[in-house]
Amino acid sequence: MNLGRVGRVSLLYEAGLSMEEGVASLFQLDTLLPAQYFETFRRKVHLEPEKRLMLAVLEDAVACFQKYILARDGKGKALFRETEEWMMERNSDRLFSFENICEVLGFNPEYVRQGLLRWKETKLASCIKAKIHRLTPKDRGSAIRPEC
């Protein structure tokens, strides 16, 4: 779609942006919380039941991914591992595969994956990985990992 100079200027004017702000905004990352992003789909009045179910599956997967990333118990670790494997699986022909759900909902699966992987890297980098040793005589030498 070629808007031409008048169309581009009109869009910038309607958005309340100067030409410099408009150009700069093209190269900025959009930052939204998952809840804000998914809320845009909830606002649609006529979302078919199948799409609502797919959206619920995707929301639950993102929630599990974020909630259990630092899990220490077996159940939490398993939930995180299964969720991550489901999200990273490619070319699956299953109806409720990550890629199929994203496609049906109008998301780019690779873009969503990369966003989740960047979030994971940031979360893990912010977590202190050092061991702390207690110096009390009773627990001398026992290592404790701090939780994030």
C-alpha positions as semicolon CSV with decimal commas, in nm:
position;residue;x (nm);y (nm);z (nm)
1;M;0,000;0,000;0,000
2;N;0,158;0,325;-0,112
3;L;0,007;0,622;0,072
4;G;0,224;0,886;-0,088
5;R;0,359;1,190;0,095
6;V;0,016;1,339;0,173
7;G;-0,112;1,010;0,320
8;R;0,197;0,962;0,540
9;V;0,183;1,320;0,667
10;S;-0,189;1,279;0,736
11;L;-0,127;0,961;0,940
12;L;0,146;1,133;1,143
13;Y;-0,078;1,434;1,202
14;E;-0,367;1,212;1,320
15;A;-0,133;1,029;1,557
16;G;-0,004;1,363;1,691
17;L;0,356;1,287;1,596
18;S;0,615;1,507;1,431
19;M;0,799;1,367;1,130
20;E;1,104;1,286;1,347
21;E;0,891;1,114;1,613
22;G;0,709;0,919;1,344
23;V;1,031;0,790;1,192
24;A;1,185;0,718;1,533
25;S;0,874;0,525;1,641
26;L;0,924;0,283;1,353
27;F;1,245;0,158;1,512
28;Q;1,135;0,131;1,876
29;L;1,036;-0,193;2,040
30;D;0,675;-0,223;2,146
31;T;0,659;-0,303;2,516
32;L;0,340;-0,461;2,639
33;L;0,263;-0,691;2,925
34;P;0,116;-1,023;2,814
35;A;-0,212;-0,931;2,983
36;Q;-0,230;-0,606;2,784
37;Y;-0,155;-0,787;2,461
38;F;-0,416;-1,057;2,512
39;E;-0,674;-0,800;2,626
40;T;-0,693;-0,667;2,270
41;F;-0,841;-1,001;2,166
42;R;-1,088;-1,014;2,453
43;R;-1,237;-0,683;2,340
44;K;-1,355;-0,836;2,016
45;V;-1,723;-0,907;2,057
46;H;-1,752;-1,191;1,809
47;L;-1,456;-1,415;1,885
48;E;-1,556;-1,768;1,794
49;P;-1,552;-2,026;2,076
50;E;-1,266;-2,217;1,910
51;K;-1,052;-1,904;1,898
52;R;-1,137;-1,823;2,260
53;L;-1,021;-2,171;2,356
54;M;-0,699;-2,130;2,156
55;L;-0,638;-1,792;2,319
56;A;-0,692;-1,949;2,663
57;V;-0,441;-2,226;2,580
58;L;-0,184;-1,969;2,467
59;E;-0,243;-1,748;2,774
60;D;-0,202;-2,048;3,004
61;A;0,119;-2,150;2,829
62;V;0,269;-1,801;2,865
63;A;0,162;-1,792;3,231
64;C;0,324;-2,134;3,300
65;F;0,639;-2,030;3,114
66;Q;0,673;-1,715;3,324
67;K;0,559;-1,862;3,655
68;Y;0,773;-2,177;3,656
69;I;1,095;-2,048;3,497
70;L;1,271;-2,055;3,834
71;A;1,089;-2,358;3,974
72;R;1,283;-2,580;4,210
73;D;1,032;-2,858;4,264
74;G;0,984;-3,142;4,019
75;K;0,629;-3,047;3,922
76;G;0,719;-2,684;3,846
77;K;1,028;-2,784;3,649
78;A;0,824;-3,034;3,448
79;L;0,555;-2,775;3,372
80;F;0,817;-2,527;3,253
81;R;1,002;-2,787;3,043
82;E;0,680;-2,915;2,878
83;T;0,559;-2,563;2,806
84;E;0,892;-2,458;2,657
85;E;0,907;-2,772;2,441
86;W;0,552;-2,707;2,316
87;M;0,638;-2,347;2,228
88;M;0,963;-2,439;2,052
89;E;0,817;-2,729;1,851
90;R;0,817;-2,654;1,479
91;N;0,611;-2,783;1,188
92;S;0,364;-2,978;1,399
93;D;0,039;-3,077;1,232
94;R;-0,152;-3,095;1,561
95;L;-0,458;-2,871;1,586
96;F;-0,347;-2,715;1,914
97;S;0,023;-2,681;1,834
98;F;0,185;-2,351;1,929
99;E;0,238;-2,250;1,567
100;N;-0,118;-2,337;1,466
101;I;-0,270;-2,145;1,757
102;C;-0,057;-1,840;1,679
103;E;-0,149;-1,854;1,310
104;V;-0,522;-1,883;1,382
105;L;-0,507;-1,590;1,625
106;G;-0,308;-1,378;1,381
107;F;0,024;-1,387;1,568
108;N;0,360;-1,453;1,408
109;P;0,475;-1,767;1,598
110;E;0,844;-1,689;1,550
111;Y;0,798;-1,334;1,680
112;V;0,617;-1,462;1,991
113;R;0,887;-1,728;2,045
114;Q;1,168;-1,474;2,016
115;G;0,992;-1,241;2,260
116;L;0,954;-1,521;2,514
117;L;1,316;-1,626;2,472
118;R;1,433;-1,266;2,522
119;W;1,215;-1,246;2,834
120;K;1,367;-1,574;2,960
121;E;1,723;-1,451;2,903
122;T;1,649;-1,125;3,084
123;K;1,485;-1,306;3,376
124;L;1,770;-1,553;3,413
125;A;2,034;-1,279;3,381
126;S;1,868;-1,078;3,658
127;C;1,878;-1,376;3,892
128;I;2,192;-1,395;4,104
129;K;2,357;-1,732;4,046
130;A;2,621;-1,710;4,319
131;K;2,636;-1,954;4,606
132;I;2,609;-1,816;4,959
133;H;2,786;-1,998;5,240
134;R;2,666;-1,963;5,597
135;L;2,939;-1,906;5,850
136;T;2,759;-2,040;6,154
137;P;2,933;-2,335;6,321
138;K;2,631;-2,564;6,286
139;D;2,586;-2,517;5,910
140;R;2,951;-2,454;5,818
141;G;3,003;-2,517;5,449
142;S;2,642;-2,575;5,351
143;A;2,565;-2,399;5,027
144;I;2,239;-2,215;4,974
145;R;2,121;-2,078;4,640
146;P;1,925;-1,755;4,673
147;E;1,589;-1,734;4,504
148;C;1,510;-1,453;4,266
